[in-house]
Amino acid sequence: MTQSKSGLSLLWRILLSTSIAITILFAVMGVILQDQFLRLASFNFEDEMHAGFQAYDSLWKARADQLGSVGQVLSRMPDVRAAFSTGDPATIRDTAGEVWDKIAQPGTLFLVADPKGQVVAASGLDPAALRELPFVATAARSFPKQARGFVVLGGKLYQIVVTPVYVASGNEAALINVLVAGILVDAELGRELKAATGGTEFAFFVEGKVAASTLEPAAERAMIPGKTSQQIDLAGEQYYQFVSPLLDLDGKPVGELRILRSLEAVRARVASARTRLFLLWVLAVLAGIGLTYLLARRLLRPVQALDAAAAEIAKGNYQVRVPVEGHDEMARLAETFNSMSTSIQTGREELIRQERISTIGRLSTSIVHDLRNPLAAIYGGAEMLVDTDLSPEQVRRLAANIYKASRQIQSLLQELGDVRVGRTQGREVCRLREVVMAAYETLATTAEANGVSVSIEVPAEIELPLDRSPMERVFQNLLGNAIEAMPDGGSVSVIARVLGSAIEVSVEDTGPGIPKAIAGHLFEPFVTAGKKNGMGLGLALSRKTVLSHGGEMWTEDKADGARFVLRLPV
């Protein structure tokens, strides 16, 4: 996979960017969902409060209907009507007592009063403590219909139904008594309401005091009359509060009902929902990242194949090809890459072929150039021997020149063969000055023709083991390059000195110097500049010869001209 400057692959860059986008998207969605959930929880909470009030209202109406039915039944019983018609309190109490004993339950209240509100008979309440019922006059406004409401009797809160009892009197019905049926509002009623609403708390307030409640004693004591705010704190716990008045028979408030719902449960549900949302968010993000990773790997598989193929081409394997799958952009890119690889391979093969032809031509030119001088000496000497009558001394001199030139040609051919197979010649102890002078003798005429003076400062006593002929070629190359670089004259100096266990030889000239374009590649094959002849093998072969002697060869910077330095072990 292609690496970026930061070291991350394309797959991981896609994965990271996509993961960040997915995380942000899911975070925004999480915030929106959480807000919607809180709104829904708030609506549900309010619905629970209204449901609590509706449960109370339904229960109150059901109990009122029950009380009303009881009053209607009692008022229509013959025995009761007959007893009420006598007007005798004792008869009324006895008859009512017999009936009430059969239907009375704990917490129920039954009263009989005359039309003015005077209590005639009572069950569930001490008649001596209650002699008059002021609300009868108020209930009379609704007669002959029943009147319903809340009243406080004996310091307790009752839900009552007042039923009138009429008897026929001529053409009209006369009101003879009033039946009052009631149920005590107590903790039992509160528990019944709490069970019906799934845990909603109820508290009944009368005259600034709690008449009945489902709250814990500590919370009940913390209740403050008249405090009707929606949220209240009771004994360290937060409650949401709904307040409804308790109306008497005249429709006036006689107390209040408080419906309370603990906020702790709601907060626990909200916290639990937030935790679930967070876990779902984390799972969604991880699933998104995993899916992105799988899809990215699938999509980048062709890119990986291209990357691997490009690496192979960089190594020189031009036969590599990538598979073409499908007909999309990546498939077209793969086809283009394969076409490019084919073109590179074809072009490289053609370049190699042309380079080989060019190398053969340049090598031929170099060999011809190197052989020209010794062949000219052989040809000239042989011509003089054939066409001229020479003295024995002259014949010996020409024969020596011909022999020397032929040896030079043989040495050149042997050196080329050794370079090809990596073989070295036998070494002999030579005087370095004689080697340098022998190299210069073949170039003396050319130096004189170009006006170049050559100074050789090599002590005669320096001796070291050398392959003589190859080393002569080294100095011939260095001196020949220097002389050829100064066609308008100049000077060349060869200086040798002993440095411990090595001999250092410098060849300096006053020519134009080494071009910067080839300075770093000077000792590579076929590197040349400014020469009419040669193919750039001289310095490469010369350095190889010096290295084979265990030495080193390099160039040094010089203000004017060029300086080559050789170091050879003694």
C-alpha positions in Angstrom: 0.0 0.0 0.0 1.3 3.4 -0.9 2.6 5.4 2.1 2.0 9.1 2.7 4.6 11.4 4.1 3.1 11.0 7.5 3.7 7.2 7.2 -0.1 6.3 7.0 -1.3 4.1 4.1 -4.1 5.2 1.9 -6.4 2.6 3.5 -5.8 4.0 7.0 -6.2 7.6 5.8 -9.6 6.7 4.3 -10.5 4.7 7.5 -9.5 7.6 9.8 -11.3 10.3 7.8 -14.4 8.1 7.4 -14.3 7.1 11.1 -14.2 10.8 12.1 -17.1 11.6 9.9 -19.1 8.6 11.1 -18.4 9.5 14.8 -19.5 13.1 14.3 -22.6 12.0 12.4 -23.6 9.5 15.1 -22.8 12.0 17.8 -25.1 14.5 16.3 -27.8 11.8 15.8 -27.2 10.7 19.4 -27.8 14.2 20.7 -30.9 14.5 18.6 -32.2 11.1 19.8 -31.4 11.9 23.4 -33.3 15.2 23.1 -36.2 13.5 21.6 -36.1 10.8 24.3 -36.1 13.4 27.0 -39.0 15.1 25.4 -40.8 11.8 25.2 -39.9 11.0 28.8 -41.3 14.4 29.8 -44.5 13.8 27.9 -44.8 10.3 29.4 -44.2 11.7 32.9 -46.9 14.3 32.4 -49.2 11.6 31.0 -48.5 9.6 34.2 -49.5 12.6 36.3 -52.7 13.1 34.4 -53.3 9.3 34.5 -53.0 9.6 38.3 -55.6 12.4 38.4 -57.9 10.5 36.1 -57.6 7.4 38.3 -58.5 9.5 41.3 -61.4 11.1 39.4 -62.7 7.8 38.2 -62.5 6.2 41.7 -64.1 9.2 43.2 -67.0 9.1 40.8 -67.3 5.4 41.2 -67.5 5.7 44.9 -69.9 8.6 44.7 -72.1 6.5 42.3 -72.0 3.7 44.8 -73.0 6.0 47.7 -75.7 7.4 45.5 -77.1 4.0 44.7 -77.1 3.1 48.4 -79.0 6.3 49.3 -81.5 5.7 46.5 -82.1 2.1 47.6 -82.5 3.1 51.3 -84.9 6.0 50.4 -87.2 3.7 48.5 -87.3 0.8 51.0 -90.9 0.5 52.4 -89.8 -0.1 55.9 -87.5 3.0 55.8 -90.2 5.2 54.2 -92.7 4.0 56.8 -90.4 4.7 59.7 -89.5 8.1 58.3 -93.2 9.0 57.9 -93.9 8.5 61.6 -91.6 11.4 62.5 -90.6 9.5 65.6 -86.8 9.8 66.1 -86.7 6.5 68.1 -88.5 4.6 65.4 -86.3 6.1 62.7 -83.1 5.3 64.6 -84.2 1.7 65.2 -85.3 1.1 61.6 -82.2 2.8 60.1 -79.9 0.9 62.5 -81.3 -2.4 61.4 -80.7 -1.6 57.8 -77.3 -0.1 58.3 -76.1 -3.0 60.3 -76.6 -5.2 57.2 -74.7 -2.9 54.7 -72.3 -0.9 56.8 -68.5 -1.4 56.2 -65.4 0.0 57.9 -65.0 3.6 57.0 -68.6 4.1 55.9 -70.9 6.8 57.3 -74.7 6.8 57.3 -76.8 9.8 58.7 -80.5 10.7 58.8 -81.4 14.3 59.2 -84.6 16.3 59.1 -85.1 18.9 56.3 -83.5 21.5 58.6 -80.3 19.5 59.1 -80.9 18.2 62.6 -79.3 14.7 63.0 -82.0 12.1 63.8 -79.9 8.9 63.4 -76.2 8.2 62.8 -74.0 5.1 62.0 -70.2 5.3 61.9 -70.2 8.6 63.8 -71.1 9.5 67.4 -74.5 11.4 67.1 -73.9 13.2 70.4 -70.8 14.8 68.8 -72.7 15.8 65.7 -76.2 17.2 66.2 -76.6 19.4 63.1 -75.5 19.2 59.5 -75.1 22.6 58.0 -74.5 21.3 54.5 -78.1 20.0 54.3 -79.4 23.5 53.5 -76.7 23.7 50.7 -77.7 20.2 49.4 -81.4 21.2 49.4 -80.7 23.5 46.4 -80.1 20.4 44.3 -83.2 18.4 45.5 -84.8 16.3 44.3 -81.5 15.4 42.8 -78.7 14.0 44.9 -75.9 16.3 46.1 -72.3 15.1 46.1 -69.0 16.5 47.6 -66.4 16.5 50.3 -67.1 17.5 53.9 -65.2 17.5 57.2 -67.0 15.8 60.0 -65.4 15.3 63.4 -62.1 16.5 62.0 -62.1 13.8 59.3 -62.6 14.1 55.5 -65.5 12.3 54.0 -66.8 11.9 50.5 -70.6 12.1 50.9 -73.8 11.8 48.8 -77.0 13.5 50.2 -80.3 11.8 49.1 -83.7 13.4 49.9 -86.6 11.2 51.1 -90.1 12.3 49.9 -93.6 11.1 50.8 -96.8 11.8 49.0 -98.9 14.7 50.6 -102.0 15.3 48.5 -101.0 16.2 45.0 -97.4 17.0 46.1 -94.4 15.1 47.5 -93.2 16.4 50.9 -89.6 16.2 52.0 -89.6 14.3 55.3 -85.9 13.4 55.8 -82.4 13.5 54.3 -80.1 10.4 54.0 -76.4 11.1 54.1 -74.1 8.3 52.9 -70.3 8.8 53.1 -66.9 7.1 52.9 -63.9 8.2 54.9 -60.9 9.5 52.9 -58.0 7.7 54.5 -54.7 6.0 53.8 -56.5 3.0 52.4 -58.0 5.1 49.7 -54.6 6.5 48.9 -53.0 3.0 48.7 -55.8 2.0 46.3 -55.1 5.0 44.1 -51.3 4.3 44.2 -51.8 0.7 43.2 -54.1 1.8 40.3 -51.5 4.4 39.0 -48.3 2.3 39.2 -46.7 4.1 42.1 -48.0 7.7 42.1 -48.2 9.2 45.5 -51.4 10.9 46.9 -51.9 13.4 49.7 -55.2 14.9 50.9 -55.0 18.3 52.6 -57.8 19.7 54.8 -57.6 22.8 57.0 -53.8 23.0 56.4 -53.2 19.5 57.6 -52.7 16.2 55.9 -55.9 14.2 56.2 -54.6 11.1 54.3 -51.4 10.3 52.5 -49.3 7.5 50.9 -46.0 9.3 51.5 -43.4 8.2 54.0 -43.8 10.0 57.4 -40.7 12.2 56.8 -41.9 13.3 53.4 -45.4 13.8 54.8 -44.1 16.1 57.5 -42.2 18.1 54.9 -45.4 19.0 53.1 -46.2 22.7 53.2 -49.9 23.8 52.7 -50.5 26.1 49.8 -47.1 25.3 48.0 -48.4 24.3 44.6 -45.1 24.5 42.6 -44.6 21.7 40.0 -41.4 20.5 41.6 -40.9 20.1 45.4 -38.3 18.6 47.6 -39.6 16.3 50.4 -37.1 14.8 52.8 -34.3 15.0 50.2 -36.2 13.6 47.3 -37.5 15.5 44.3 -41.2 15.2 43.3 -43.3 16.4 40.5 -46.6 17.8 41.9 -50.1 18.2 40.5 -52.7 19.9 42.7 -56.5 19.6 42.4 -59.1 21.1 44.8 -61.5 19.1 46.9 -65.0 20.7 46.4 -67.8 20.6 48.9 -71.6 20.4 48.0 -71.6 24.0 47.0 -68.6 23.6 44.7 -66.3 25.5 47.0 -62.8 24.1 47.9 -62.8 22.4 51.3 -59.3 21.0 50.8 -56.8 20.0 48.1 -55.5 16.8 46.6 -51.8 16.6 45.7 -50.7 14.0 43.2 -46.9 13.4 43.4 -44.5 11.5 41.2 -40.9 10.9 42.3 -38.4 12.3 39.9 -35.7 9.9 41.0 -37.4 7.0 39.2 -37.7 9.2 36.1 -34.0 10.2 36.4 -33.0 6.6 36.8 -35.0 5.7 33.6 -33.4 8.7 31.8 -29.9 7.6 33.0 -30.6 4.0 31.9 -31.8 5.2 28.5 -28.8 7.4 28.1 -26.5 4.5 28.9 -28.4 2.3 26.4 -28.1 5.1 23.8 -24.4 5.5 24.4 -23.8 1.8 24.1 -25.9 1.7 20.9 -23.9 4.7 19.6 -20.6 3.0 20.4 -21.8 -0.2 18.7 -23.0 1.7 15.7 -19.7 3.6 15.4 -17.7 0.4 15.7 -19.9 -1.3 13.2 -19.6 1.7 10.8 -15.8 1.7 11.2 -15.6 -2.1 10.6 -17.9 -1.9 7.6 -15.8 1.0 6.2 -12.6 -0.9 6.7 -14.0 -3.9 4.8 -15.3 -1.8 2.0 -12.2 0.3 1.8 -10.0 -2.8 1.6 -12.2 -4.2 -1.1 -12.1 -0.9 -3.0 -8.4 -0.4 -2.6 -7.4 -3.9 -3.6 -6.8 -2.8 -7.2 -4.7 0.1 -5.9 -2.6 -2.3 -3.8 -2.1 -4.4 -6.9 -1.0 -1.3 -8.8 1.3 -0.3 -6.0 3.0 -3.7 -5.9 3.4 -3.7 -9.7 4.9 -0.2 -9.6 7.4 -1.4 -7.0 8.4 -4.3 -9.2 8.9 -2.0 -12.1 11.1 0.2 -9.9 13.2 -2.9 -9.2 13.6 -3.4 -12.9 11.0 -6.2 -13.5 9.3 -4.8 -16.5 7.3 -8.0 -17.2 4.9 -7.5 -14.3 1.2 -7.0 -15.1 -1.8 -6.3 -13.0 -5.1 -8.2 -13.4 -8.0 -6.3 -15.0 -11.3 -6.9 -13.2 -14.6 -5.3 -14.3 -15.1 -2.2 -16.5 -14.9 0.6 -14.0 -12.3 3.4 -13.6 -9.9 1.0 -11.8 -10.1 -1.5 -14.6 -9.3 1.2 -17.1 -6.4 2.3 -14.9 -5.1 -1.3 -14.8 -5.3 -1.5 -18.6 -3.4 1.7 -18.9 -0.7 0.5 -16.5 -0.3 -2.7 -18.4 0.1 -0.8 -21.6 2.6 1.5 -20.0 4.6 -1.5 -18.7 4.6 -3.0 -22.2 5.8 0.2 -23.7 8.5 0.6 -21.1 9.6 -3.0 -21.6 9.7 -2.6 -25.4 11.5 0.8 -25.2 14.0 -0.6 -22.7 14.8 -3.6 -25.0 15.2 -1.2 -28.0 17.4 1.1 -25.8 19.6 -1.8 -24.8 19.9 -2.9 -28.4 20.8 0.6 -29.5 23.2 1.1 -26.6 25.0 -2.2 -27.5 25.4 -1.0 -31.0 26.7 2.4 -29.8 29.0 0.7 -27.3 30.5 -1.5 -30.0 31.0 1.6 -32.2 32.6 3.6 -29.4 34.7 0.6 -28.3 36.0 0.2 -31.9 36.8 3.9 -32.1 38.7 3.7 -28.8 40.6 0.6 -29.8 41.5 2.2 -33.2 42.7 5.3 -31.4 44.8 3.4 -28.9 46.3 1.2 -31.6 47.0 4.0 -34.1 50.3 5.2 -32.6 52.0 1.8 -32.1 50.7 0.6 -35.5 52.1 3.8 -37.1 55.5 3.1 -35.5 55.4 -0.5 -36.8 54.3 0.6 -40.3 56.8 3.5 -40.5 59.7 1.3 -39.3 58.8 -1.5 -41.6 58.5 0.9 -44.6 62.0 2.3 -43.9 63.4 -1.2 -43.7 61.9 -2.2 -47.0 62.5 1.0 -49.0 65.8 2.3 -47.6 69.3 1.0 -47.3 70.1 1.5 -43.6 73.2 0.8 -41.6 73.2 -2.1 -39.1 72.8 0.4 -36.2 69.8 2.0 -37.8 68.2 -1.4 -38.5 68.7 -2.4 -34.9 67.1 0.9 -33.7 64.1 0.4 -36.1 63.7 -3.2 -35.0 63.7 -2.2 -31.4 61.0 0.4 -32.1 58.9 -2.2 -34.0 59.4 -4.7 -31.2 58.4 -2.1 -28.6 55.3 -1.0 -30.5 54.2 -4.7 -31.0 54.6 -5.3 -27.3 52.5 -2.3 -26.6 49.7 -3.6 -28.9 50.0 -7.1 -27.2 49.9 -5.5 -23.8 46.8 -3.4 -24.7 45.0 -6.5 -26.0 46.0 -8.5 -23.0 44.7 -5.7 -20.7 41.4 -5.6 -22.4 41.1 -9.4 -22.0 42.1 -9.2 -18.4 39.4 -6.6 -17.7 36.8 -8.8 -19.3 37.6 -11.9 -17.1 38.9 -10.0 -14.0 42.5 -11.5 -14.2 45.7 -9.7 -13.2 49.3 -10.0 -14.6 52.4 -10.9 -12.6 54.0 -8.1 -10.7 57.6 -7.1 -10.6 59.5 -4.5 -8.6 59.8 -1.4 -10.8 61.3 2.0 -10.4 58.3 4.4 -10.5 60.2 7.1 -12.4 61.0 4.6 -15.3 57.3 3.7 -15.5 56.2 7.3 -15.7 59.0 8.2 -18.3 58.0 5.2 -20.5 54.5 6.5 -20.5 55.6 10.0 -21.4 57.9 8.9 -24.3 54.9 7.9 -26.4 53.3 11.3 -25.8 56.4 13.5 -26.0 55.8 14.4 -29.7 52.2 15.3 -29.1 53.1 17.4 -26.1 55.7 19.3 -28.0 53.3 19.9 -30.9 50.6 21.3 -28.5 53.2 23.5 -26.7 52.7 21.6 -23.4 55.6 21.3 -21.0 55.8 18.2 -18.9 57.6 18.2 -15.5 58.3 14.8 -13.9 59.4 15.0 -10.3 59.6 11.4 -9.2 62.6 10.4 -7.1 64.7 7.7 -8.8 64.9 5.6 -5.6 61.2 4.9 -5.3 60.6 1.3 -6.1 57.4 -0.8 -5.6 55.8 -4.0 -7.1 53.7 -3.2 -10.1 52.1 -4.7 -13.2 54.3 -2.6 -15.4 52.4 -2.4 -18.6 48.9 -1.6 -17.0 50.6 1.0 -14.8 52.2 2.6 -17.9 48.7 2.7 -19.4 47.5 4.5 -16.3 50.0 7.3 -16.6 49.6 7.4 -20.4 45.8 8.0 -19.8 46.4 10.8 -17.2 49.1 12.5 -19.2 47.3 12.1 -22.5 44.1 13.6 -21.1 46.0 16.5 -19.7 47.8 17.2 -23.0 44.7 16.9 -25.1 42.8 19.2 -22.8 45.4 22.0 -23.5 45.6 22.4 -27.3 46.8 26.0 -26.9 49.7 25.1 -24.5 50.1 24.7 -20.8 52.0 22.6 -18.3 51.7 19.2 -16.7 53.5 18.1 -13.6 53.9 14.6 -12.1 55.0 14.7 -8.4 55.6 11.7 -6.2 56.3 11.5 -2.5 56.6 8.8 0.1 53.9 8.8 2.9 54.8 6.1 5.4 54.0 2.7 3.7 52.5 4.3 0.6 53.5 6.3 -2.4 51.3 9.2 -3.4 51.5 10.5 -7.0 49.7 13.6 -8.2 49.2 14.6 -11.9 48.3 18.3 -12.3 47.7 20.4 -15.3 46.8 24.0 -16.0 43.9 23.3 -18.4 40.2 24.1 -18.1 39.6 21.6 -15.3 36.9 19.0 -14.8 33.3 20.0 -15.8 30.9 19.9 -12.8 28.4 18.0 -14.8 30.7 14.9 -14.9 32.8 15.4 -11.8 30.7 13.0 -9.7 30.8 10.3 -12.4 34.3 10.7 -13.8 35.5 7.2 -13.1 32.4 5.5 -14.5 32.6 3.8 -18.0 31.7 5.9 -21.0 31.8 9.3 -19.2 33.7 11.8 -21.2 33.6 15.5 -22.1 35.6 17.8 -24.5 37.6 15.1 -26.1 37.8 14.5 -29.9 38.7 10.8 -29.5 38.0 8.1 -26.9 34.9 6.7 -25.4 35.4 7.4 -21.7 37.0 4.0 -20.7 40.5 5.3 -19.9 39.9 6.7 -16.4 37.6 3.8 -15.5 40.2 1.2 -16.5 43.0 3.2 -14.9 41.2 3.3 -11.5 40.4 -0.4 -11.8 44.2 -1.0 -12.3 45.1 1.1 -9.3 42.5 -0.7 -7.1 43.9 -4.0 -8.2 47.3 -2.9 -6.8 45.6 -2.3 -3.4 45.7 1.5 -3.9 43.2 4.3 -4.6 42.7 7.0 -7.2 40.7 10.2 -6.9 40.4 13.9 -8.0 40.9 17.0 -5.9 39.6 20.5 -6.3 42.0 23.0 -7.9 41.7 26.7 -8.7 42.9 26.2 -12.3 43.2 22.9 -14.2 42.7 19.4 -12.8 44.5 17.3 -10.2 44.5 13.5 -10.1 46.0 11.7 -7.1 47.1 8.0 -6.9 48.1 6.2 -3.7 49.9 2.9 -4.1 51.2 0.7 -1.3 55.0 0.2 -1.2 
